[in-house]
Amino acid sequence: MPVEGLIRIDENRLEVPPTYKPGMRTNGIIFVDEELEKELEKESIEQVANVATLPGIVGSSLAMPDIHTGYGFAIGGVAAFDLKEGVISPGGVGYDINCGVRLLRSNLTKEEVLPKIKELVNTLYNEIPTGVGSKGKIKLDSSSEKELLKKGARWAVENGYGESEDLERIESGGCIEGADPSIISDKAYERGRAQQGTLGSGNHFLEVQYVDEIYDERAATELGLFKGQITVMIHTGSRGFGHQVCTDFLEIMERAARKYGIELPDKELACAPFNSPEAQDYLSAMRAAANYAWANRQCLMHWTKECFIKVFNISPKELGLTLIYDVAHNIAKIEEHVVNGKRLKLVVHRKGATRAFPPGHPELPEMYRKIGQPVIIPGDMGRYSYLLLGTNKAMQETFGSTCHGAGRLLSRHQAIKKAKGRSISREMEDRGIIVRSAGRETLAEEMSEAYKDVSNVVEVVHRAGISRKVARLHPIGVIKG
Amino acid sequence: MGFEIIDVSGDVGIRAEGNDLEEVFKNAARGLYSLITDIDKVRPLISRRIELKATEPDNLIVSFLNELIFIFDAYGFIGSRIDMESNLKDIFHPGQVKELWLKADIRGEDFDPVRHERRLLVKAATYHNLRFYKENDLWKVNIIFDI
């Protein structure tokens, strides 16, 4: 059944017209086909409309096909604001600042890894701090934490976690300039001190996979991918540090919104004019959290490499475990975009959305200039994930953005109920996937049936042309929090 | 119990109740802790004090719960018993209270992943659909957490 009040533009897009809700300054566009439209939550549509009421929004309030209800902004939301008239909102980034994904390739094949997959998963589980109450192996003192916040993944490399070649294969080089450690609250420092180099919990994971389908041979070759090859995907963010930055600034921004006379349809949409001190402080703190997350994924990659070397008893060169790319999917960035023929500097919020820059974009490293930016889309732990590439159409239609994952179908509670009396880990093993998790109920909450099929989401962005499919990755080993 | 878990699509919420708002706050805290672990296994060995002020109950409860999340996440302290002094009993008589305050003593211990069950990693308490209301003479609040 079509959702009332929305207009279908074409096979892949729905419009939320500016008349949908009073106060909308522009329309909303939700990238969903008729199938995914059936799963649209009313509240998430409302959130797309709410974002369209914020001052200085440029273009449409956008949502990707993995849209679901978030806090303030919908998850899957993309919104760009003018730097003079517009705002910045922590709700447009989310609590887990720079939650993101990185994908590693290897020289190993599925056949070589399968006989030792249990040992590999156990080793990864033992070496990588995971789950509620786990502590990291890295102890930061106050000055090293500040340095990390300024340098991001570069800090990790300088401290022996990975290679300098990794950095150019990370969005923004693994470090956004302009992070100001003096803005950060004592609480955020405290929370961040013991959590660097930890995976976390919830939907975060580390997965051993193999390439099971290639859609674009030429691009796959450029990326060093072949069928049957082992890859590793790491999904985590800025941990307690980022959560505290968001919590701190929601309070500050709520007061700021009142001070600057911005009417908020929802407290979680708290925001401030881009040029206000409150907004600039948030931007600096958010950048510090983004850098924390890039350092985190860099450290986790380093330990992953050590685990492979130990289990397979091979040299780093033989293993060839190198970074393909690392993307942020909860972030706000200042970028140049062409809107109605004019080149503008905008602050682009991506909350549960991934940057998808096209071939030739100056922000891309030399090796990806020809093919476009790698985009990593994690699916659920039982099915598959995707590697896509950014396109010109994304630049024209979505401020260079695309989807970020599968999106939940069942609530945690529903999933636990559905899994009652079942052993999810046994079921996964029967399907050829070895899973270890710290939390008792994590596996039930995170089982495949709790998520939408990520391929439905990917098909929409591929058909809409805002990114294109390169490869599909199938899990064989997963660790979770 | 004084609280129950409520179902929301991506995350998880609790509904806490009490004869007055102070009791609601205490039950909300226990509800939060029970998302993280089984609070029956948490011994009241050490005590932490929290003092907060706010102008609205929404802000006070979000700050209070976020403070508990902070203390857990930064120091590994998990609570199970909550004592509180506050002016929360008076607040639904408009004009009587200009500023809300609470002083809470949380008793608990250091989280030990071997002894304490690991449930959810709670990132933050949110304002999303946050609502205080009265039903059958009981005060209630619905609060959703980011997981």
Interface residues (C-beta under 8 A of the other chain):
Chain A: E41 H68 T69 G70 Y71 G72 I75 Y95 D96 G131 V132 G133 S134 K135 K187 E190 R191 R193 A194 Q195 G200 S201 G202 G240 H243 Q244 C246 T247 L250 E251 E254 D266 K267 E268 R408 S411 R412 H413 Q414 A438 G439 R440 E441 G481
Chain B: I5 D7 V8 S9 G10 D11 V12 I36 T37 D58 N59 S63 N66 I69 F70 D73 A74 Y75 G76 F111 D112 P113 H116 E117 R118 R119 L120 L121 K123 A124 T126 Y127 H128 L130 I144 D146 I147
